[in-house]
């Protein structure tokens, strides 16, 4: 480690120590007020918001950290003398670990208790962040990132479930919408914060920033989160066994198919490596379905998908992310490579998209609590689909920002209207004892669709450029952007069709029953018993 890097870390440590000295006394004073007044924090009318803020801070750290790390990749490549393609696996490895382990961690929380799994995962996340920030070699850094992914799966699989456990059913949309807003703020500020940290303190600070902040959040979580609120009642007082075989098979199936989607554009879709991953996926998925339908305590009760709201909600949500994630990825390349904007300007141009989603999350959630989710789901995805079709017709080598930005905002507006109401519809059909696996399912929908979406749009662009006789690399895009732009048009068109299918599925899913949200959940429980 260089003297400059060491000095940067010392400055960061001093800064975070100052944060600790300010935040800890304030938090301690708040809790002291409750103790001296004779009241319990858990009895407070605002306890649900204490839980939300505690969980939201962890979610913000995870989402913000992902954007920060993407900014740091070139600096990491330079430090270790590696190619950018190699260090990209620092981000990919974490995403694969999260996606493959979300379902097992969700089920584990339903069995052991959500607070235990959440706190354990957050503790490991802080330790892995420290290890990544102090890594002396690239392989060590990648191992630390995989461990971060494992711990993030434990956190993500439980966060939403814990928030839903303290909000009444009539405020389910409000809770999900507020969390959706936190994700938007995190994605909006991640790359900007990462740029400041990397520029002033070096790439290690992107990881080390999680340590002092994480310790504070962990301390607050231990005090605020009431274990009795997040531990499920068990029949006969016995804890159901954890489905180790089912968890292994599901993780293998998800890992192999996502790995195939990631490698396809790099080593060829017909390469032995990709074909082996696809074969392993088919075998492990078949074995998983066979086992889950026969074991007494399945990791994922596949009978949940007999419930229309769950099956169609997951399908519509996956198609929504499949259509929207690739847009952000392609737009970053398009603005810089075709329209020749600087990275800083490109980030500012896409900022209205993130702001729109941040604002629309809680608004859409509250509207779904009051009016149901059908109109928001169909209307939101309809807007997103229309914006994507219009984008496919206007993108070019000289497209004006006055045309481009409003359409990007419209697409983001539609996605924001759709997101939290759709998740609310899924959760409404699941009993509270299964909120862990339901939370994991919705998180898996987002994570897996993000990976697949980037792979799909990349494949479309590469195939289009090859068909037009252009080299499929970024260097040729700046010299001859017309083939790349044509690929972007086709990608947006394909994304529009995906969202259009999501509109149809959302319509078939239907709306919330006329009765209140809590009786609806009880009805779903009865349906589950009938299964």
N, C-alpha and C positions, 0 to 999 in steps of 0.2 A: 504494500500500500504506500502510495506517495505521501510526502509531507503535506501537500495541498489537500489530498483526500482526507488525511487524518485531521487536519485543521478544520475542514468542512464538517466532519462528523462531530468534532468537539463543539463547534458553534451550534450545530443542530441540537446536540444534547443540552447545551445551556438554554437554548430557546424553549425546548420542550419541558425542561425543569421549571422554567418560569410559568409555563402553562399549568403544570402540575400544582405549583404553589398557589395559583389563583383559583383553579377549578375545584381542587379538593376541599379547601375551606368553605367555598360557597355551597358545595354539595353537602358537606358535613353540617353546616348551619341549617339547611333545609330539613335534614333528617332530625336534627336536634329539636327543631320547632315542633315536629310531630311527637317526639318522645315527651317533651315537657308539657305538651297540651293534653297528654293522656290518650291521644288518638293513634290508631295504627295507620301506617301508610296504605296498607291494603284495604282499609275501610273507607279511604277517601273517595269522593265522587270522581276525582280526577285520576284515580289509579290507572285506568286504562290508558291515559295519555302518558303517565310515567313509563308504563311498559312500552308503549309505542315509541317514545323518544329513545329509550334504552336500546331497543331492537333496531330502530332506524339509524342510529349512529353506527352500529356494526354493518348494516347494509350499505350505508354511505361509504364507509371505509373500503369495503370490498369492491364496489362499482367504481369509485374514484381511483382506487389503486390500479385497476385494470387499464384505464386510460393513461395513467401516469407511466406505467411500465411500457406501453407502446411507444411513448415519446422517448423513453430511455434506451430503447433497443439499439439505435445507432451508436450511442456512447458505450454501451456494453460490448458491442461488436468491436469497436476500436480498442477498448481496454484489453480484451482477451485475444485480439488479432484474429477474430473469426469473421466469417461471412454473415451478412444480414439474414440470409436464408436460414443459416444455422441457429442464430440467436432467436429467430422467430419462434422456435420451439419452446423458448422460455414462456411465451404466452400460450402457445397451443397445448403444451403439456398440462398446464393448470386447467384449461378449459375441458380437456378430455377427462381429467381426474374428477372434476366437479360433475360433469354430465353422467359419467358411468356410476357414480356412487350416491347420487341424490336419492334414488328410490330406497336403497338399503338403509341410508341414514334416516330417512323419513319413517320407515317402519321401526327402526331401532328406537326412535324417540317415542313412538306410540307405546312401546313395550317398557322401556326403562324410565321414561319421564323426559319431557322436553327441556327442562332447565338443565338437567345433568348433561345431556348430549350437547346442548348449545354452549354451555360454559366450557366443557371439555374441548369442543371444537375451537372456540375463540382463544383458549389458552394455547393450543397447538399452533393456531394462526400467528399469534404474537411471537412465539418461539421460532417458528419457521421464517418469519419476517426478519428476525435478528440474524438467523443463520444465512439467509439470502444476502442481507446487507454486508455481512462480513466474509462472504465467499471468496476464496482465493483461487478458485478454478471454475471453468465453465461447467464441467460435469457436476461439481458440488452445488453450484447455483441451480442447475436444472432439477436436481434431487430435492432441494429446498422448495422449489416451485411446485413440484408434484405434491409434497407434503402440505403446502399451502392450499392446493386444490382439494386435497382430502378434507382438510379442516374447514374450508369454505363450503364444501358439501354438507358438513354437519351443521354449519350456521344457517345456510340458505334453506335447508330442508325443515328447519324449525322456526325461523324468524316469523314467517307469515302465519304459521299455525299458532304461535304463542300470542300474536296480536289478535287473531280472530277469537282466541279463547277468552279474552277479557272484554271484547266488544259484544253487545247484544246483537242478535240476528237482524234487527231492524236497522243497525248501523254498519252492517257488513260492507256495503259499498263504500261508505265513508272511510273505513279502516283500510280497505284495499286501495282506494284512490289516493289516500295520503301516502301510503307506502310506494305507490307508483310514482308519485311526485318526488319522493326522496331518491328513487332510482334515476329520475330525469335530472335532478340537481347534481347527483354524483357523476353521471356521464357527461354533463355539461361542463363541470369544473375539473374533471380528472386530467385531461390533457393540458389545460392551462396551468394547473398546479404542478403537474409533472415537469412542464417546461421551466417553471421558475426554480423548482428544486434542482433539476439537472444542471441548469445554467449557473446557479449560485453555489450549490453544495456538492454537486457530482451525482452520478447515477445511484450510488449506494444509499443516498438519502431517501430515494423513492421507497425503499424497503424499510429503512430504519425509522422512518416517520411513524410507522405502524406500532412501534414498540411502546413509547411513552403514552401515546394516545390510547392504544389498546389496553394498557394496564389500567388507565383511568376508567375506560368503558367496562372492563372486566370487573373492577371493584364495584362500580355502580350496579352492574347486572347481579352480582352476588347479593347486594342489599335489597334492590328493588323487586327482583323476580321472586315471587312467592311460590315455592316448590309445590305446595298443595294445589295451586291453581293449574298446574301443568302436568300433573300426574294422573293418569287415567285409572278409573275404578276397574277392578278385575273381578271376574266371576269366581266366587269362592276364595278370593284373596290370592289366587295363584297367578304367577306371571307366565304368560304364554311363551313358548320357546321361540327363539329367533331362527328364521329360515336361512341357514347358512348356504345350503345348496342353491336355493332360489336366488339369493343375493349374488352368489358367485356367477350363476348363469346370466342374470340380468346385466351385471357389470360387464361380463365378457361380450354379450351381444351388443350393448351400447358402445363399448370401447372399439370393437372391431369395425362396426359400420361407420362410426364417426372417423376412425382412422382411415378407412377406405376413402371416404369423401374428402378427407384432408390431403391424402397422398395422390389421389387420382390425377389432379392437374399437374403434379410435379414429376411423377415417374411413369405416367400413362395408365389409362383406365383398364387396359388389357394386360398390364404387367403382372408377373407372378405374385408380387407382394399384395397388390390390390385384390386380385382374384382370390388369394388365400384368405384375406380379411373378410371378403364377402361370403366365402364358404364357411368360415368359422362363425360368422353372424347367423347364417341360416341354421346351422347345426345347433348353436347355443340357444337361439330363439325358440326353435322347435322343442328342444329339451326343457326350456324354461316354461313354456305354455303347458306341456305335458305334466310337469312336476307341480306347478302351481294349482292345477285343477284337481290334484289328488292329495296333496299334503293337508294335514289338519290345521296347520297354522301358517298359511302362505305369506310370503313377504308382500306380495301385491295380490289382493283378492280380485281376480279378473272378472268376477261377477259384477264388480262396480260398473263395468262398461256396458252392462245391460241397462243401466240407467241412462236415459236419453240425454239428460243435461250434462252428465260426465263425458260420455263418448263424443257427442257432437260439440261440446264446449272445448274439449282437448283438440279435436280435429280442426275446428275453426281457429283456435288460438295458434296452433302450429302453422297453419297456412298464412295467418296474419304476420307472424314473425318471419316466415319464409319469404314473404313478399317485401317486407320492410327492411330487414337487416342488410340485405345485399345492396339496397339503395344507398344507405349511408356509406358502405364500403366503396361502391363504385363512384359515388359523388366526390369522395375525397380524391380519387385518382383522376376523375374527369376534370375537376376544377384546376388541379395542378398540372396535369400532363397535356390536356387538350386546350383549356382556356388560359393556361400559363399563369395562374395566380400563385403567390408564395404560400408556403404552409400556414403562415400566420393569417393571411387573408382568407385562405380556404376555410380555416377554422372559424373565423368570424362570420363567413357567409352561411355556414351550416348552423351557427348558433341559434337563429330563430326557430329551427326545428326542435332543438332541445328545450328551448323556453316554452314553446307551444305545448309539448308533451308534459312539461312540469306543471303548467297551469291547468291543463285539461284533466289530469289524473284525478285530483280530489273533486273537481266539478262533476265529472262523469260518474264517479262513485256515489256522490250524494243524489244525483238525478236518478240513478238506478235504484237507490233505496226508496225513492218516492214514486217513480213511474214504471219500474221494471226494467228489464235489460233488452227486450226485443228491438225496440226502436233504436236504441243506442248501438247495439251490435250490428244490425243491418245497415243503419244510416252511417255509422262510423266506417265500417269496412267498404261501404259503397263510395264514400268520399275518397278514401284512400285508393281504391281501385280506379276511380275516375281520374284522380291526380296522376297516377302512374301511367295510364293510357295517354293523357295529355303530355306528360314528360317524354314519353317515347316519340311523340310527334314533333317536339320543339328542340330537343337537344341537338346541337351541332357544333361546328368548330368556332362559331361566332355568336353563340346564343347570349342574349342580354340578361343581366341579373334581374332586371325589372320583370322579365318573364319567368325566369328560373326560380327565384326565391319564393314568390307567392304560391307556386305549385308545390314546392317542397314543404311549405308551411301547411298547405291544404292536406297533403299526404300525412303529415305529422298530426294534424288536427283529427283526421279520421282515425288514425291508429290510437290516439289518446282517448277518443270517445269509446272505442271498442274495448280497450284493455281491461280496466278494472271491472266494468259490468260483466264481461265474459267470465273472469275469474270468480266473481260473486255468484254467477249462475252455477258454476261447477261446485263451489263449496256448499251452496244451498242444498245440494243433493247428497251431501256426505255427513255422517254423524260426527259429533265433536270428538269422539274417541278415535276417529280416523283423520283428523285434521293434519297430522304429521305427514301421512302418505299423500294426502290431497295437496298439501303445500309443496311436497317434493315433486309431484306430477306437474304442477303448473310451472315450477322452476325448471324442470327438465324440458318441458315444452319450449320454453324460451331459449335455454342454452343449446339444446340440440338443433333447433331451427336456425339459430344464429350461425352455427358451424356449417350446416348443410346449405344455407342460403348463400354464404360467401363462396362455397365450392361450386354451386350451380351457376351463379352469375359469372364466375371466373371461367368456367367451362364454356359458357355461351360466348363470352368475349373472345376467348382464345380460338374457338372453332370458327367464329366469324372472321377474325383476322387472318387465320390460315387459309380460309376459303377465298379471301380477297387478295391473297398473295403477299401479305405483310408478315413480318416477323412478330411473334407474340411475346414481346418483352417491352418493358417500359421505355427503354432507350429509343425504340422505333416509334413509340406513340408520339413523342414530342416532335419528331421529324416528319412523320406521315400520320396525322391523327384521324384521318377520315375512316380508316378501317376500324380503329378502336371505337370511334363514335357510333359507327353502325352497330358494333357489338353491344354498346351501352343501350342503344335504342331497342334492340331485340331483348335485352335483359329486362328493361323496364316493361316491355310488352308482356313478357312471360310473368313478371311479378304482378302485373295488373290482372292477368287471368287467374293466378293463384288466389288473390284477394277476392275476385269475383266468385270463385268456388266457395270461399269462406262466407260470402254473403248468403249464398243459397243454403249452406249448412246452418248458419245462424238463424235463418228464417224457419227452417225445419225444426230447429231446437225448441222454438216457441218462447213464450214469455212466462214470467213468474205467476204462480197461482194467485187467485184473488185474496186468499187469506194471508195473515201476517207471516213474516219470514220464519219465525221460530216454529210454528205449526208445520210449515213446509218442510223444515228439517226433520221434524218428528215423523212426517209422512214418509220421507225418504228412508228413515230408519226402519219404518214398518216394511217398506219395499225391500230393504236389505234383508230383513228377517224372512220375508217370503221367498227370497232367493235361496 
